[in-house]
Amino acid sequence: MKMERMGRWLEDRLPAGAFWRRHFSQYRVPKNLNFWYFFGAVVLFVLLMEGVTGFFMAVHYKPFTGLDAAGMPVAYASMQSLMHEVPWGWLLRRAHALGASALFALIYLHVGRALLYGSYRKPRELVWLFGMALWLLCLVEAFLGRLLPWSQDGYWATTVVVNLFSGIPLIGADLALWIRGGVAVGEATLGRFFALHVLAVPLLLLLFIALHVISVRVVGSGNPDGVDISLDKMGPDRVAGGLPYHPYFTVRDLLALLVFLLIFAGLVFFASDEVLHWLGVMPLIPADPLQTPERIAPAWYFAPWFAMLRSVHWAAFGIDSQFWGGLVVMASILMLALLPWLDASPVKSIRYRGPLTKIFLTLLILSYVLLGILGLLPGTPQADLLAKMASLYYFAFFLLMPVWTRLDRYQLPSELK
């Protein structure tokens, strides 16, 4: 009895039970969700894992570029100490670095599901925009983290990207100087990037995660049929249109998470250095501002945009081509953000769309993959031509979408007939 009274007293002041019932055990979602809908929960787990591993790495990290007694930059030496002297430090670094690649792979799958089933359509426009903001923040977070080991790869990648800002008319030079904190990437840059990486951007991530989840709960989850049904309505088979999230979908999410952890653990413990490098775990070579690498390659999740940027060679109005390349990259992101308003199809899901959608969407995915491959390869005239063609198709897909989505054949789902 005492325990019951204590439980009621606590529930009156901190209604954890009511929260659980409202958002889990009594929260209903469409019963026809398939495996494409598991990736969101796994993304949240990976973000949590990145935060935990990043915290323990930050405990041992020193954001200074001066030389230690052994003649190594302090930031670089602190990473070496973490990997070789701190118990399980190598595991922290591998898990954190591989976690970034896993995060973007899962995000791409999550976005792919939205493209397949029209999850960005009315009334889920804000869900899509908040998700886009999360994706961009994750990219910023990954870019900031690349400099922190003070490696040759991270130093020169940061130098190249920051120099792009100098191409902005009127304010570019001052903006690049402000970002660097000096005329070149140095200790001021490292300190700023460290503060942004461990505090400012994670706070923004938490904000937009909350907004994304809340917006999903307000309008409800989509489903593979792209039809908003009453989740409490009894169908002809006497089964409600929706099922409680717990236990039906929590068990599925846990199974998906288990599969992910098995694959992820296999890569962390057994992947070779070559595989890790391909997945974005860059080798730690001390930064040398006096020695420019022969080639600076982006991480694979930046590669499509790098290919777009590199394919722009023309200058106009006396402005360098880097500026116009940057505009092309920004426009490619804007196209995705405007997707809910560009799609004019009467139906949402690809299950009920015609051949035009299936063909054009397949070509979009192939063009984006091609851009990613080209961004990882050295620049050649042939690669440049392919990048231009893939970029042209990317923009044509979105700009002509209001036309071809109206022309495409479709069939109405049975719920709408």
C-alpha positions as CSV (number, residue, x, y, z in Angstrom):
1,M,0.0,0.0,0.0
2,K,2.8,2.4,0.8
3,M,4.4,1.7,-2.6
4,E,1.0,2.4,-4.3
5,R,0.5,5.7,-2.4
6,M,4.1,6.7,-3.2
7,G,3.5,5.8,-6.9
8,R,0.3,7.9,-7.0
9,W,2.0,10.8,-5.2
10,L,4.8,10.7,-7.8
11,E,2.5,10.3,-10.7
12,D,0.5,13.3,-9.6
13,R,3.6,15.5,-9.7
14,L,5.6,13.8,-12.5
15,P,3.1,11.9,-14.7
16,A,5.6,9.5,-16.3
17,G,2.9,6.8,-16.6
18,A,0.6,9.1,-18.4
19,F,3.4,10.2,-20.7
20,W,4.2,6.5,-21.5
21,R,0.6,5.7,-22.2
22,R,0.1,8.8,-24.4
23,H,3.2,8.4,-26.5
24,F,3.9,4.6,-26.4
25,S,1.4,2.1,-25.1
26,Q,-1.8,3.9,-26.3
27,Y,-0.2,5.9,-29.2
28,R,-1.5,4.3,-32.4
29,V,0.4,4.2,-35.7
30,P,-0.6,2.7,-39.1
31,K,-0.5,-1.1,-38.9
32,N,1.0,-1.5,-42.4
33,L,4.3,0.1,-41.7
34,N,7.2,-1.9,-43.3
35,F,10.9,-2.0,-42.7
36,W,11.5,1.4,-44.3
37,Y,10.0,2.9,-41.2
38,F,12.6,1.5,-38.8
39,F,15.4,3.8,-39.9
40,G,14.2,6.8,-37.9
41,A,14.5,5.1,-34.6
42,V,18.0,3.8,-35.5
43,V,19.0,7.3,-36.5
44,L,18.1,8.5,-33.1
45,F,20.1,5.8,-31.5
46,V,23.2,6.6,-33.6
47,L,22.9,10.3,-32.7
48,L,22.8,9.3,-29.0
49,M,25.8,7.0,-29.6
50,E,27.7,9.9,-31.3
51,G,27.0,12.1,-28.3
52,V,28.2,9.6,-25.7
53,T,31.4,8.6,-27.6
54,G,32.0,12.3,-28.4
55,F,31.7,13.2,-24.7
56,F,34.3,10.7,-23.6
57,M,36.6,11.7,-26.5
58,A,36.3,15.4,-25.5
59,V,37.4,14.5,-21.9
60,H,40.8,13.6,-23.3
61,Y,41.0,16.1,-26.1
62,K,43.2,19.3,-26.0
63,P,42.3,21.9,-28.7
64,F,45.7,23.4,-29.1
65,T,48.1,23.5,-32.1
66,G,51.3,24.2,-30.3
67,L,54.0,21.5,-30.2
68,D,54.4,19.2,-27.2
69,A,57.7,17.9,-25.8
70,A,57.9,15.3,-28.6
71,G,57.4,17.9,-31.3
72,M,53.8,16.9,-32.1
73,P,50.8,19.3,-32.2
74,V,49.0,19.0,-28.9
75,A,45.6,18.3,-30.5
76,Y,47.1,15.6,-32.7
77,A,49.1,14.1,-29.7
78,S,45.9,14.0,-27.6
79,M,44.2,11.9,-30.2
80,Q,47.2,9.6,-30.4
81,S,47.1,9.3,-26.6
82,L,43.4,8.5,-26.7
83,M,43.9,5.7,-29.2
84,H,47.1,4.2,-27.8
85,E,47.2,4.9,-24.1
86,V,43.6,5.3,-22.9
87,P,41.9,2.0,-22.2
88,W,39.4,1.3,-25.1
89,G,40.2,4.7,-26.5
90,W,40.7,3.2,-29.9
91,L,37.2,1.8,-29.7
92,L,35.8,5.3,-28.9
93,R,37.5,6.9,-31.9
94,R,36.5,4.1,-34.3
95,A,32.9,4.0,-33.1
96,H,32.6,7.8,-33.3
97,A,34.2,8.1,-36.7
98,L,32.3,5.1,-38.2
99,G,29.1,6.4,-36.4
100,A,29.2,9.5,-38.6
101,S,29.2,7.4,-41.8
102,A,26.5,5.1,-40.4
103,L,24.4,8.1,-39.5
104,F,24.4,9.5,-43.0
105,A,23.8,6.1,-44.6
106,L,20.7,5.8,-42.3
107,I,19.6,9.3,-43.1
108,Y,19.8,8.6,-46.8
109,L,17.6,5.5,-46.3
110,H,15.2,7.6,-44.2
111,V,15.0,10.2,-47.0
112,G,14.6,7.5,-49.6
113,R,11.5,6.2,-47.8
114,A,10.1,9.7,-47.8
115,L,10.6,9.9,-51.6
116,L,9.1,6.5,-52.2
117,Y,5.9,7.0,-50.1
118,G,5.4,10.8,-50.3
119,S,6.0,11.4,-46.6
120,Y,6.8,15.0,-47.4
121,R,3.3,15.8,-48.8
122,K,0.6,17.7,-47.0
123,P,0.1,17.7,-44.0
124,R,3.8,16.8,-43.3
125,E,5.6,19.7,-44.9
126,L,7.1,20.8,-41.5
127,V,8.2,17.2,-40.7
128,W,10.1,17.3,-44.0
129,L,11.6,20.7,-43.4
130,F,12.7,19.9,-39.8
131,G,14.2,16.7,-41.1
132,M,16.1,18.7,-43.8
133,A,17.4,21.0,-41.1
134,L,18.6,18.0,-39.0
135,W,20.4,16.6,-42.1
136,L,22.2,19.9,-42.7
137,L,23.1,20.2,-39.0
138,C,24.6,16.7,-39.1
139,L,26.7,17.7,-42.1
140,V,27.9,20.8,-40.4
141,E,28.8,18.7,-37.3
142,A,30.7,16.2,-39.4
143,F,32.6,19.0,-41.1
144,L,33.6,20.7,-37.8
145,G,34.7,17.4,-36.4
146,R,37.1,16.7,-39.3
147,L,39.5,19.4,-38.2
148,L,39.7,18.5,-34.5
149,P,42.4,15.7,-34.8
150,W,44.6,18.4,-36.4
151,S,45.5,15.9,-39.2
152,Q,46.7,16.7,-42.6
153,D,43.5,15.6,-44.2
154,G,41.3,17.6,-41.8
155,Y,43.5,20.7,-42.0
156,W,43.5,21.0,-45.8
157,A,39.8,20.0,-46.2
158,T,38.9,22.9,-43.8
159,T,41.2,25.3,-45.6
160,V,39.6,24.5,-49.0
161,V,36.0,24.8,-47.7
162,V,36.7,28.0,-45.7
163,N,38.4,29.5,-48.8
164,L,35.1,29.0,-50.7
165,F,33.5,31.7,-48.5
166,S,36.1,34.2,-49.7
167,G,34.5,34.0,-53.2
168,I,31.3,35.7,-52.0
169,P,31.2,39.2,-53.4
170,L,31.8,42.1,-51.0
171,I,31.7,40.2,-47.7
172,G,33.6,37.0,-48.7
173,A,37.1,37.9,-47.5
174,D,35.9,39.3,-44.1
175,L,33.6,36.2,-43.6
176,A,36.4,33.8,-44.3
177,L,38.7,35.8,-41.9
178,W,36.0,35.6,-39.2
179,I,35.5,31.9,-39.6
180,R,39.2,31.2,-39.4
181,G,39.9,33.7,-36.7
182,G,43.0,34.7,-38.7
183,V,44.6,34.8,-42.1
184,A,45.0,31.0,-42.1
185,V,43.5,28.0,-40.4
186,G,45.1,27.8,-36.9
187,E,44.6,27.5,-33.2
188,A,41.8,30.1,-33.3
189,T,40.0,28.1,-35.9
190,L,40.5,24.9,-33.9
191,G,39.1,26.4,-30.8
192,R,36.0,27.8,-32.6
193,F,35.3,24.5,-34.3
194,F,35.7,22.6,-31.1
195,A,33.2,24.8,-29.3
196,L,30.7,24.6,-32.2
197,H,31.2,20.8,-32.5
198,V,30.7,19.9,-28.8
199,L,28.2,22.6,-27.7
200,A,26.5,24.9,-30.2
201,V,25.6,22.5,-33.0
202,P,24.5,19.6,-30.6
203,L,22.1,22.1,-28.9
204,L,20.6,22.9,-32.3
205,L,20.4,19.2,-33.1
206,L,18.4,18.6,-29.8
207,L,16.1,21.5,-30.7
208,F,15.4,20.2,-34.2
209,I,15.1,16.6,-33.1
210,A,12.4,17.7,-30.7
211,L,10.6,19.7,-33.4
212,H,10.8,16.8,-35.9
213,V,9.4,14.3,-33.4
214,I,6.7,16.7,-32.2
215,S,5.6,17.5,-35.7
216,V,5.4,13.8,-36.5
217,R,3.2,13.2,-33.4
218,V,0.9,16.2,-34.3
219,V,0.1,15.1,-37.9
220,G,0.7,11.4,-37.4
221,S,3.0,8.9,-39.1
222,G,2.6,8.3,-42.8
223,N,2.3,4.8,-44.3
224,P,3.3,2.9,-47.4
225,D,-0.1,3.5,-49.1
226,G,0.3,7.3,-48.6
227,V,-3.3,7.5,-47.3
228,D,-4.2,9.1,-44.0
229,I,-6.7,6.7,-42.3
230,S,-8.4,6.8,-39.0
231,L,-6.2,4.9,-36.7
232,D,-9.1,3.9,-34.5
233,K,-11.5,3.0,-37.4
234,M,-12.4,-0.7,-37.6
235,G,-11.8,-2.1,-41.1
236,P,-13.7,-4.9,-42.8
237,D,-11.4,-7.5,-41.2
238,R,-12.5,-6.0,-37.8
239,V,-8.9,-4.9,-37.1
240,A,-8.3,-1.3,-36.2
241,G,-6.6,0.9,-38.7
242,G,-3.8,1.5,-36.2
243,L,-1.9,-0.5,-33.7
244,P,-0.4,0.7,-30.4
245,Y,3.3,1.7,-30.9
246,H,4.2,-0.4,-27.9
247,P,4.7,-3.3,-27.9
248,Y,4.1,-3.9,-31.7
249,F,6.6,-1.4,-33.1
250,T,9.0,-1.0,-30.2
251,V,9.8,-4.7,-30.7
252,R,10.3,-4.2,-34.4
253,D,12.5,-1.1,-33.8
254,L,14.6,-3.1,-31.3
255,L,15.1,-5.9,-33.8
256,A,16.2,-3.4,-36.4
257,L,18.6,-1.8,-33.9
258,L,20.0,-5.3,-33.1
259,V,20.7,-5.9,-36.8
260,F,22.4,-2.5,-37.1
261,L,24.5,-3.1,-34.0
262,L,25.7,-6.5,-35.4
263,I,26.8,-4.9,-38.7
264,F,28.3,-1.9,-37.0
265,A,30.2,-4.0,-34.5
266,G,31.6,-6.1,-37.3
267,L,33.0,-3.0,-39.0
268,V,34.4,-1.5,-35.8
269,F,36.2,-4.6,-34.7
270,F,37.1,-6.3,-38.0
271,A,37.2,-3.7,-40.9
272,S,40.6,-3.1,-42.4
273,D,42.2,0.3,-42.6
274,E,41.4,0.5,-46.3
275,V,37.7,-0.2,-45.6
276,L,37.6,2.3,-42.8
277,H,39.2,5.0,-45.0
278,W,36.6,4.4,-47.7
279,L,33.9,4.8,-45.0
280,G,35.3,8.1,-43.9
281,V,37.7,7.2,-41.1
282,M,40.6,9.3,-42.2
283,P,44.2,8.3,-41.3
284,L,45.8,10.5,-38.6
285,I,48.9,12.2,-40.1
286,P,49.9,15.5,-38.4
287,A,48.8,18.6,-40.1
288,D,51.5,20.4,-42.1
289,P,50.5,23.9,-43.3
290,L,53.6,24.0,-45.6
291,Q,52.8,20.8,-47.5
292,T,49.7,20.8,-49.7
293,P,48.5,17.2,-50.4
294,E,48.3,16.1,-54.0
295,R,44.6,15.6,-53.7
296,I,42.0,16.5,-51.1
297,A,39.1,14.1,-51.2
298,P,35.8,14.7,-49.3
299,A,34.1,12.2,-47.0
300,W,31.6,10.2,-49.1
301,Y,28.6,12.0,-47.7
302,F,29.9,15.3,-49.0
303,A,31.0,13.8,-52.4
304,P,27.9,14.5,-54.5
305,W,28.1,18.2,-53.7
306,F,31.8,18.3,-54.2
307,A,31.3,16.9,-57.7
308,M,28.7,19.6,-58.4
309,L,31.0,22.3,-57.1
310,R,34.0,21.0,-59.1
311,S,32.0,20.8,-62.3
312,V,31.3,24.6,-62.4
313,H,34.2,26.4,-64.2
314,W,32.6,29.5,-65.6
315,A,33.0,33.0,-64.0
316,A,30.4,35.7,-64.6
317,F,30.1,39.3,-63.7
318,G,33.7,39.3,-62.6
319,I,32.9,36.8,-59.9
320,D,35.0,33.7,-59.4
321,S,33.6,30.2,-60.4
322,Q,33.9,29.1,-56.8
323,F,31.0,31.4,-55.9
324,W,28.8,30.1,-58.7
325,G,29.7,26.5,-57.7
326,G,28.6,27.3,-54.2
327,L,25.3,28.7,-55.5
328,V,24.7,25.5,-57.4
329,V,25.2,23.4,-54.2
330,M,22.9,25.7,-52.2
331,A,20.3,25.5,-55.0
332,S,20.5,21.7,-54.9
333,I,19.6,21.7,-51.2
334,L,16.8,24.2,-51.9
335,M,15.3,21.9,-54.5
336,L,15.0,19.2,-51.8
337,A,13.5,21.6,-49.3
338,L,10.8,22.7,-51.9
339,L,9.8,19.1,-52.7
340,P,6.4,19.2,-50.9
341,W,5.3,22.1,-53.1
342,L,6.9,20.8,-56.4
343,D,5.1,17.4,-56.3
344,A,1.7,17.9,-57.9
345,S,0.6,14.2,-58.1
346,P,-2.9,13.4,-56.8
347,V,-1.4,10.4,-54.9
348,K,1.5,10.2,-52.5
349,S,2.9,6.6,-52.6
350,I,4.9,5.2,-55.4
351,R,2.6,2.1,-55.2
352,Y,-0.1,4.1,-57.0
353,R,2.0,6.2,-59.3
354,G,2.7,5.6,-62.9
355,P,5.8,4.7,-64.9
356,L,7.1,8.3,-65.2
357,T,7.6,8.6,-61.4
358,K,9.3,5.2,-61.2
359,I,11.7,5.9,-64.1
360,F,12.5,9.5,-63.1
361,L,13.0,8.7,-59.4
362,T,15.3,5.8,-60.3
363,L,17.3,8.1,-62.6
364,L,17.5,10.7,-59.8
365,I,18.9,8.1,-57.4
366,L,21.4,6.9,-60.0
367,S,22.5,10.4,-60.8
368,Y,23.1,11.2,-57.2
369,V,25.1,8.0,-56.7
370,L,27.1,8.9,-59.8
371,L,27.8,12.3,-58.4
372,G,29.0,10.7,-55.2
373,I,31.4,8.4,-57.0
374,L,32.7,11.2,-59.2
375,G,33.3,13.4,-56.1
376,L,35.6,10.7,-54.7
377,L,37.6,10.3,-57.9
378,P,40.3,12.6,-59.2
379,G,39.0,15.2,-61.6
380,T,39.3,14.4,-65.3
381,P,37.5,15.9,-68.4
382,Q,35.4,12.8,-68.7
383,A,34.4,12.9,-65.0
384,D,33.7,16.6,-65.3
385,L,31.3,16.0,-68.2
386,L,29.5,13.2,-66.4
387,A,29.2,15.4,-63.3
388,K,27.6,18.2,-65.4
389,M,25.1,15.7,-67.0
390,A,24.2,14.2,-63.6
391,S,23.8,17.7,-62.1
392,L,21.6,18.8,-65.0
393,Y,19.3,15.8,-64.5
394,Y,19.2,16.5,-60.8
395,F,17.9,20.0,-61.3
396,A,15.6,19.0,-64.2
397,F,13.9,16.4,-62.0
398,F,12.8,19.0,-59.5
399,L,12.2,22.0,-61.7
400,L,10.0,19.9,-64.1
401,M,8.3,18.0,-61.3
402,P,5.1,20.1,-61.3
403,V,4.7,19.1,-65.0
404,W,5.6,15.4,-65.2
405,T,3.8,14.6,-61.9
406,R,0.6,15.9,-63.5
407,L,1.2,14.0,-66.7
408,D,2.0,10.7,-65.0
409,R,-0.7,8.0,-64.8
410,Y,-1.9,7.0,-61.4
411,Q,-4.5,4.9,-59.6
412,L,-6.4,5.8,-56.5
413,P,-5.9,3.7,-53.3
414,S,-9.0,1.8,-52.4
415,E,-9.5,4.1,-49.3
416,L,-10.0,7.1,-51.7
417,K,-12.3,5.4,-54.2
